[in-house]
């Protein structure tokens, strides 16, 4: 149990808010790759942007093939403490993998946890504007919302759909000891 010292302001409302973090994993993996960054552990990055709220759970959504590739780059512990949820990876004729159902899984969980009052704040880590309607729906259930863009800007449509917008460029990750250039 934390001890609060008189005169230090004591705990604020954020200290008692529960946050759930929903990560568009494939989007994040592409942005880190484009920035040539290796991140050994993602959870400290997300903790920083939770604003002192109590993290209930962090979910990362992707397909097995992209997750396996990300583990090769970032290491086995980069998703420590994060629950990974897989959609379907469908091979394409050019040898790549096309995701099926990944965004839908994220939105379904996002809305479910807001509707069942499992959290008071949700943070979506993505630059994908497909999440605009999901964020608006979550606010209908009384949750505050935030979007975190890593290694790239948050599009205006996402900015307008949430309460808080955070952006972390490559240098910020490096300066805080969370990322290394590769």
C-alpha positions in Angstrom: 0.0 0.0 0.0 1.4 3.4 -1.0 2.1 5.9 1.7 1.3 9.6 1.0 3.1 12.4 2.7 1.0 15.3 3.9 1.6 18.5 1.9 2.6 16.5 -1.2 -0.8 16.9 -2.7 -1.8 13.2 -2.0 -3.4 11.0 -4.6 -5.4 12.5 -7.4 -8.3 11.1 -9.3 -6.0 9.4 -11.9 -4.4 7.3 -9.2 -7.7 5.5 -8.8 -8.6 5.1 -12.4 -8.2 1.8 -14.1 -6.7 1.8 -17.5 -6.7 -0.9 -20.2 -4.3 -0.6 -23.1 -5.1 -1.9 -26.6 -2.2 -2.2 -29.0 -2.5 -2.6 -32.7 0.6 -4.8 -32.7 1.2 -5.1 -36.5 0.9 -1.3 -36.9 3.4 -0.9 -34.0 5.8 -3.4 -35.5 5.8 -1.7 -38.9 6.5 1.7 -37.3 9.3 0.4 -35.2 10.8 -1.3 -38.2 10.5 1.8 -40.3 12.3 3.8 -37.6 14.9 1.1 -37.2 14.3 0.7 -33.5 14.6 -2.3 -31.2 12.5 -2.2 -28.0 13.4 -4.8 -25.5 10.2 -4.3 -23.4 7.0 -2.6 -24.4 5.3 -2.4 -21.0 7.4 0.4 -19.6 6.6 2.6 -22.6 2.9 2.0 -22.1 3.1 2.5 -18.3 4.6 6.0 -19.0 1.7 7.0 -21.1 -0.9 5.6 -18.7 -0.6 8.8 -16.8 -0.3 7.2 -13.4 -3.4 5.2 -13.7 -3.7 1.6 -12.6 -3.0 -0.7 -15.5 -5.6 -3.5 -15.5 -4.3 -5.2 -18.6 -2.4 -4.6 -21.8 -3.5 -6.4 -24.9 -1.6 -6.6 -28.2 -3.4 -7.7 -31.4 -1.6 -9.2 -34.4 -1.1 -12.5 -36.2 1.2 -15.3 -35.2 3.5 -14.7 -38.2 4.1 -11.0 -37.4 4.5 -11.7 -33.7 7.2 -14.3 -34.4 9.1 -11.9 -36.7 8.8 -9.1 -34.0 10.2 -11.5 -31.3 13.2 -12.1 -33.6 13.9 -8.4 -33.8 13.0 -7.3 -30.3 13.7 -10.4 -28.2 11.6 -12.9 -26.3 10.8 -10.5 -23.4 9.5 -7.5 -25.4 5.9 -8.4 -24.7 6.4 -9.5 -21.1 3.3 -8.7 -19.1 1.2 -8.2 -22.2 -1.6 -10.5 -23.3 -1.2 -11.3 -27.0 -4.4 -11.9 -29.1 -4.1 -13.4 -32.5 -6.2 -12.9 -35.5 -5.9 -15.0 -38.6 -2.9 -14.7 -41.0 -3.8 -15.6 -44.5 -0.9 -16.1 -47.0 -1.2 -14.0 -50.2 0.1 -14.9 -53.7 3.1 -12.7 -53.3 4.3 -14.5 -50.1 3.1 -11.9 -47.6 0.6 -12.4 -44.8 -2.8 -10.6 -44.8 -4.4 -10.1 -41.5 -8.0 -11.1 -41.0 -10.1 -10.1 -38.0 -7.3 -8.4 -36.0 -8.9 -4.9 -35.9 -12.3 -6.5 -35.1 -10.9 -8.4 -32.2 -9.3 -5.2 -30.8 -12.6 -3.2 -31.1 -14.7 -6.0 -29.7 -12.5 -6.2 -26.6 -12.3 -2.4 -26.3 -16.1 -2.0 -26.3 -16.7 -5.1 -24.1 -14.4 -3.9 -21.3 -15.9 -0.4 -21.5 -19.4 -1.7 -21.4 -18.7 -4.0 -18.4 -17.0 -1.2 -16.5 -13.7 -3.0 -16.3 -11.9 0.3 -16.7 -12.4 4.0 -16.7 -9.8 4.9 -19.3 -8.7 3.2 -22.5 -5.5 3.8 -24.4 -5.3 2.7 -28.0 -1.8 2.4 -29.4 -2.2 2.9 -33.2 -2.3 5.3 -36.0 -5.1 3.4 -37.8 -8.2 5.5 -38.3 -10.3 2.3 -38.3 -10.6 2.7 -34.6 -12.4 6.0 -34.6 -15.9 4.5 -34.2 -14.7 2.1 -31.5 -13.3 5.0 -29.5 -16.5 6.9 -29.8 -18.5 3.9 -28.7 -16.3 3.4 -25.6 -17.0 7.0 -24.6 -20.7 6.2 -24.8 -20.1 3.9 -21.9 -18.5 6.6 -19.8 -14.8 5.8 -20.4 -12.2 8.5 -21.2 -10.0 7.7 -24.2 -6.5 8.2 -25.4 -4.5 7.4 -28.5 -0.8 6.9 -28.5 1.2 7.1 -31.8 4.6 5.6 -31.7 7.2 6.6 -34.3 4.7 8.6 -36.3 1.9 11.1 -36.1 -1.6 10.4 -34.9 -4.0 11.2 -37.8 -6.5 14.0 -37.3 -9.5 11.7 -37.4 -8.1 9.8 -34.4 -7.2 13.0 -32.6 -10.8 14.2 -32.9 -12.2 10.9 -31.7 -10.5 10.8 -28.3 -9.9 12.8 -25.1 -6.1 12.6 -25.0 -3.4 12.3 -27.8 0.1 11.2 -27.1 2.9 10.9 -29.6 6.3 9.3 -29.0 9.0 9.7 -31.6 12.1 7.6 -32.0 14.3 9.9 -30.0 12.0 10.0 -27.0 12.1 6.2 -26.9 15.9 6.2 -27.1 16.3 9.0 -24.5 14.2 7.1 -22.0 16.2 3.9 -22.5 13.3 2.0 -24.1 14.6 1.9 -27.7 17.9 1.3 -29.5 18.8 2.0 -33.1 19.5 -1.1 -35.2 
